[in-house]
């Protein structure tokens, strides 16, 4: 029996407490299929609704997803275990903190707490978490202003977790104490403060006031010595950056180059590009002499950068499978994606399905994946960032854009590119 259907005639007190939040918790649980040992009717493995909810069935027989698979006709991954994905978490892992908001909302509604019916920033929309902090007119103006301050152009507005990831990815790994990591929290805090003043003191809710409060707060942090030059690495020219104690930057430079694969092996390089609401991917396969086997460009719609990187690699492996290409050495310039693939870490929904598909294809095609520096992945980068009218597969060098052809020739000669970074 599925946990959502279980009941006691004389339940213990602890069960009564869990039963009050059962429906709320179940809606936050999705499943990334592996062997298919999840409930076919009552678990959320297709999307936001169960099949019972989609079709309106009542009390169907208990069945597992695996029982509906005959001779592996369905696209499940029998060699992998099923994984539970907790939606409120950006990594898909359950955390008590991430469960607090949905449970608090459930408690408020069950106790009859009167929630605000209108948003104080526009008076035309019901106030909600997403509208107040993300999609409302005031929030949108503040986020746009904040992004222009630091040139963060590819903000994802689908959720707050996606917004936080956009800011985090804009600084790269190893810079978690950067001012950009704090900006989303600062924006949310001052949106909340201005909202409360509007609700309880009658002060107009204006985006300009939120911006002025943020500017004043960050400047005060600098004057108090809380923010230092190290928190503005690569943004030291910003007016908010403290000027005292600034040391000249020390750069380290090295040469990196694309290298040809070993004899009788093929090398696959993929990359992704996200600009506004447009995400696209591209890649190419080359032999041990550097000659092109095929290349591709594909659009993915509005997804975040990591998902686009995963989709690009997955579609590239599908193209290789169609052409019976095996023994591939796949290279991507996303360290996070490679970490997820090599260590089978749980990830957010629905990225987990893409990771499973990639892992299965890597095994099926006897292939491996590793990280490569962006400077040595230039061909794939140019393909992903190209503006092609439709999804395209290039079967010869002459069909490629001129910039890609030029970079392809440089890679064949293994001409190095310079890579530089700031030494702390």
Secondary structure as UniProt FT lines:
FT   HELIX           3..5
FT   HELIX           13..27
FT   STRAND          29..32
FT   TURN            40..42
FT   HELIX           51..55
FT   HELIX           65..68
FT   TURN            71..72
FT   TURN            78..79
FT   STRAND          83..86
FT   TURN            87..88
FT   TURN            90..91
FT   HELIX           96..110
FT   TURN            111..112
FT   TURN            120..122
FT   HELIX           129..130
FT   HELIX           131..135
FT   HELIX           137..150
FT   HELIX           160..169
FT   TURN            170..171
FT   TURN            173..174
FT   TURN            176..177
FT   HELIX           179..200
FT   HELIX           207..223
FT   TURN            224..225
FT   HELIX           229..232
FT   TURN            233..234
FT   TURN            236..237
FT   TURN            239..240
FT   TURN            244..245
FT   STRAND          251..256
FT   TURN            263..264
FT   STRAND          266..275
FT   TURN            276..277
FT   STRAND          278..286
FT   TURN            288..289
FT   STRAND          292..301
FT   HELIX           305..322
FT   TURN            323..324
FT   STRAND          328..332
FT   HELIX           335..343
FT   TURN            349..350
FT   HELIX           351..364
FT   TURN            365..366
FT   STRAND          368..371
FT   HELIX           374..377
FT   HELIX           378..384
FT   STRAND          392..394
FT   HELIX           397..399
FT   HELIX           402..412
FT   TURN            413..414
FT   STRAND          417..422
//
